[in-house]
Amino acid sequence: MKKKQEKIIIYQLLVRLAGNTVRKNKPWGSIRENGCGKFNDLSERFLEEIAGLGASHIWLTGIPEHASCTAYPDQEIPADNPLVVKGRAGSPYAIRDYYDVCPDLATDVDRRMEEFEALVGRCHSSGLTPLIDFVPNHLARRYHSDHAEGVNRQFGRHDNTSVAFSTDNNFYYLPGQALKLPEEVYQHPTSREVFPAGYEENPAKATGNDCFSAAPSYSDWYETVKLNYGIDYRGKNPSRSGIIPDTLIPDTWSKMLDILLFWAGKNIGGFRCDMAEMVPPSFWEWAIGKIREQYPAILFIAEIYNPAAYNTYSKAGFDYLYDKAGFYDCIRDIITEKKEAGALTGVWKSLVGSEGAMLRFVENHDEQRIASSHFAGNANAGIPATVAAACMHQGPLMIYFGQELGEEARGISGFSRDDGRTSIFDYCSVPAFRQWFSNGKCTSGNLPAEAARLRESYKKFLMLCRHPVISNGNFYDLMWANPVADKHLYAFIRWDARHTWIIALNFSGSDNISARIRIPDHFMTISGRKDPASWTCHPLFNEGTPCRIISKKNTESGLALILQPFSAEIISIKSICQE
């Protein structure tokens, strides 16, 4: 018998931004000017509100110490060279020390790890499982761990820099070539601060996004260095596969396993693994197996964009994979009217039975805000999109903080331009979220009425998503039985032995949909339903009164619905004999 599971709903937040209450953000402003959220800002009150929204897990983004233009002289933490830092705060994915937390996030910098551990404890007490990033593919150009503790935890210390590749090297090198940074970095306001002489790296190391050039472009991950997992990208070394003897384990593998064990020991619930597909699956199979010997329940989530590799990385041990190339890209095209809503049928069909392993979202730190003018320009578009993401199958849903409040991500933050994304590189705050956070009060009382209504809508359907019919029930696509439906309509059923829910979505931002949704005899057959004389309908999401429908009439004519623009209907239907 299949084990019952709860629906995983992940609430992602960037700690640096979540607790920041500074209203006026100066482009390229310092931490003193623009402020910064702290571990301690995420209080029990805050976490209970996030759990009350419907979340089961919280992804604490930006925890490990990363390259930054901010120095802490008393703790002997220097500023990094701004030429290899994006923004002043820096990218959370340019790790400077895998064994430390970002000092910006601490109220008492000397006790920063204790503050993080206390936050982890508060998460568990509030019913939230904490997740953090594991960044295995690349690190900051000036990486240095202050926490060696007798173990070889420094990267590159014993590398042979005279060769482009060696299995024992941690990095890839370009012998005889010095690093040439893109010209644009010299135009940043920070470019002549702290390190006016420039930046030197000779020989140059390969850049994090598989850029094997001494002159990475501005669009490359020029602030990072690619890690070497024993794969010679010049084609002279075959790709590793399967489990290999410990005597042949590349040095980078051992270092990364040590890092995973370090953080797993902090009582976290899992890792969101950054750019997992840029690291060989053989490493994951080996490392995840080792971790689960000690921490069998820990989750591994892969950021992955290549559908052809899904099966390989699932077999390597990942619990869940990003459904970006399929679901997210499709839902974005539907909202922006590049595709009809029925295109969602093709998304799940392409997964060939692995739908339950896919993590779905309509916002995260890499993507544009739904409400921004660069995307939908309307926060309500997130309602049908997120209901689809949450309810189509059993896999996890992810919500990005501020999404439930209609955050628009307007303006320039510094390194981040006005592109509809909330900056991960700059010291700034998130206006809609800041209003709700309200200096730690965490209340909708200060929100505009529309934002308050939006949050209540999210709360209502996220709570519905925890129902067993969504977390463990079956999926039935209704589009084949409704071929003449409106192009903005998508409808499906979630069902189990006791429940039948019809879910209908309107992706039009301007028009109502008047539809009759047919439930075919085929569904009655495969679900084992008898053909009763009549059914009752109970609206679960929007206001409405129960109604009785005649079974035969419904099969032929359909269930009549009127859907408002950018809306969702979730309706429980029951036969009279079941009541």
KAHUSUL-V305800 format. One record per helix or strand. SS is the DSSP state (H for helix, E for strand). FROM is the first residue (numbers start at 1). LEN is the number of residues. If there is no record, write none. Layout:
BEGIN
ss=SS from=FROM len=LEN
ss=SS from=FROM len=LEN
END
This chain:
BEGIN
ss=E from=9 len=6
ss=H from=15 len=4
ss=H from=31 len=4
ss=H from=39 len=3
ss=H from=44 len=10
ss=E from=57 len=5
ss=E from=64 len=3
ss=E from=72 len=1
ss=H from=73 len=3
ss=E from=77 len=1
ss=H from=82 len=3
ss=E from=95 len=7
ss=H from=103 len=3
ss=H from=109 len=17
ss=E from=129 len=7
ss=E from=138 len=3
ss=E from=171 len=1
ss=E from=173 len=6
ss=H from=183 len=5
ss=E from=202 len=4
ss=E from=207 len=1
ss=E from=211 len=1
ss=E from=224 len=4
ss=H from=246 len=3
ss=H from=251 len=14
ss=E from=270 len=5
ss=H from=276 len=3
ss=H from=281 len=14
ss=E from=299 len=4
ss=H from=307 len=9
ss=E from=320 len=3
ss=H from=324 len=12
ss=H from=341 len=10
ss=H from=355 len=3
ss=E from=358 len=4
ss=H from=381 len=11
ss=E from=397 len=4
ss=H from=403 len=3
ss=H from=431 len=10
ss=H from=444 len=3
ss=H from=449 len=17
ss=H from=468 len=4
ss=E from=474 len=4
ss=H from=479 len=3
ss=E from=489 len=7
ss=E from=500 len=7
ss=E from=513 len=5
ss=H from=521 len=7
ss=E from=534 len=6
ss=E from=547 len=4
ss=H from=551 len=7
ss=E from=559 len=5
ss=E from=567 len=9
ss=H from=576 len=3
END
